[in-house]
Amino acid sequence: MLVDLESEVSSTLDGMRKDGVAFPDPADRATMESERNLTLRIRDRERKLKNKIQEALARIEDGTFGVCEVCEGEIGFARLEARPVTTLCINCKSEQEQDEEKHQTG
């Protein structure tokens, strides 16, 4: 996952350097800027994922991978398989989401 992310970042940067073309039409320029902003948001999310992957690798090294950081219980294999960078078991994650939902609606 880490290697794939780093490859994507490199190709995006190369593409953005080549996109330095000036568009005389304002609509074309706006489209290009919109696409560039979307690409930058995606890359920012990938940067955050890269950090999470590095943290997961560190947890593997120190023996805490697969242990919930809230309840210290075991994170289920299916959850780790679906989201290898997770730090919460399904119960703690569900509680976290419910709390977030209460704060947004309350």
Backbone torsions as a table, in degrees:
resi	resn	phi	psi	omega
1	MET	NA	-42.4	-177.8
2	LEU	-64.1	-44.6	-179.9
3	VAL	-63.5	-42.5	178.8
4	ASP	-60.7	-43.8	179.7
5	LEU	-62.5	-44.5	-179.2
6	GLU	-64.2	-35.4	177.4
7	SER	-66.6	-41.6	178.5
8	GLU	-62.6	-41.8	179.6
9	VAL	-61.6	-44.6	179.9
10	SER	-61.7	-44.1	-178.8
11	SER	-68.0	-33.7	177.8
12	THR	-66.6	-45.4	179.5
13	LEU	-61.6	-41.6	177.5
14	ASP	-62.2	-43.8	179.8
15	GLY	-64.2	-38.9	-179.6
16	MET	-69.1	-33.1	177.3
17	ARG	-66.6	-35.9	-179.6
18	LYS	-77.4	-20.6	-177.4
19	ASP	-81.9	16.1	-177.6
20	GLY	-73.1	17.6	-179.0
21	VAL	-72.9	135.4	177.9
22	ALA	-88.5	128.9	178.1
23	PHE	-103.0	120.4	179.3
24	PRO	-69.6	-27.8	-178.9
25	ASP	-80.9	123.7	-178.7
26	PRO	-59.1	-35.1	179.8
27	ALA	-66.5	-41.8	177.6
28	ASP	-64.6	-41.5	179.3
29	ARG	-63.5	-42.9	179.9
30	ALA	-64.0	-40.2	178.1
31	THR	-62.9	-45.3	179.6
32	MET	-61.4	-44.0	-179.6
33	GLU	-65.8	-38.7	177.6
34	SER	-63.1	-44.6	178.2
35	GLU	-63.9	-38.8	179.3
36	ARG	-66.0	-42.2	178.3
37	ASN	-63.0	-41.9	177.3
38	LEU	-61.8	-44.0	179.0
39	THR	-61.5	-42.0	179.3
40	LEU	-65.4	-37.6	177.2
41	ARG	-65.0	-41.4	178.4
42	ILE	-63.4	-43.7	-179.9
43	ARG	-65.1	-34.9	177.2
44	ASP	-64.3	-41.8	176.6
45	ARG	-63.2	-39.4	178.4
46	GLU	-66.7	-35.8	177.0
47	ARG	-62.4	-42.8	178.3
48	LYS	-64.8	-39.8	177.4
49	LEU	-63.8	-39.1	178.1
50	LYS	-58.3	-44.1	177.8
51	ASN	-61.4	-41.2	179.3
52	LYS	-65.4	-37.3	177.5
53	ILE	-64.3	-43.8	178.5
54	GLN	-63.0	-38.2	177.2
55	GLU	-66.1	-39.7	177.7
56	ALA	-63.6	-40.5	177.1
57	LEU	-63.2	-37.4	177.1
58	ALA	-65.8	-37.8	178.0
59	ARG	-66.4	-34.4	175.9
60	ILE	-63.6	-43.7	-180.0
61	GLU	-61.4	-42.3	-175.9
62	ASP	-92.6	3.8	173.9
63	GLY	83.1	12.8	-179.5
64	THR	-105.9	5.1	177.9
65	PHE	-65.0	133.6	179.2
66	GLY	87.9	7.3	177.8
67	VAL	-111.1	127.5	-179.2
68	CYS	-66.0	132.1	-178.3
69	GLU	-76.4	-11.0	179.2
70	VAL	-96.2	-59.1	-175.2
71	CYS	-96.6	-7.9	-178.7
72	GLU	63.4	16.9	174.3
73	GLY	-83.3	174.3	-179.1
74	GLU	-79.5	135.8	174.3
75	ILE	-84.6	128.7	-176.5
76	GLY	-60.5	149.0	-178.2
77	PHE	-59.6	-42.5	-178.6
78	ALA	-61.0	-39.4	178.9
79	ARG	-67.2	-43.6	178.4
80	LEU	-64.9	-35.4	178.9
81	GLU	-67.8	-39.1	179.8
82	ALA	-74.2	-37.4	-176.6
83	ARG	-140.4	82.2	-174.5
84	PRO	-61.0	-20.4	-177.8
85	VAL	-91.9	2.9	-177.0
86	THR	-64.0	148.5	177.6
87	THR	-119.3	1.7	-177.4
88	LEU	-124.1	140.8	172.8
89	CYS	-70.0	168.7	-175.3
90	ILE	-62.9	-37.0	-179.9
91	ASN	-66.5	-45.9	180.0
92	CYS	-67.6	-36.4	177.7
93	LYS	-65.9	-40.9	178.0
94	SER	-62.6	-43.2	177.7
95	GLU	-62.6	-42.0	178.8
96	GLN	-60.9	-44.3	-179.8
97	GLU	-65.7	-38.0	177.6
98	GLN	-65.2	-41.2	177.4
99	ASP	-62.9	-42.9	178.7
100	GLU	-63.0	-40.4	179.8
101	GLU	-64.5	-39.9	178.4
102	LYS	-62.9	-41.7	-178.5
103	HIS	-69.0	-32.4	-179.7
104	GLN	-74.8	-35.9	-177.5
105	THR	-93.4	-17.8	-174.9
106	GLY	-95.8	NA	NA
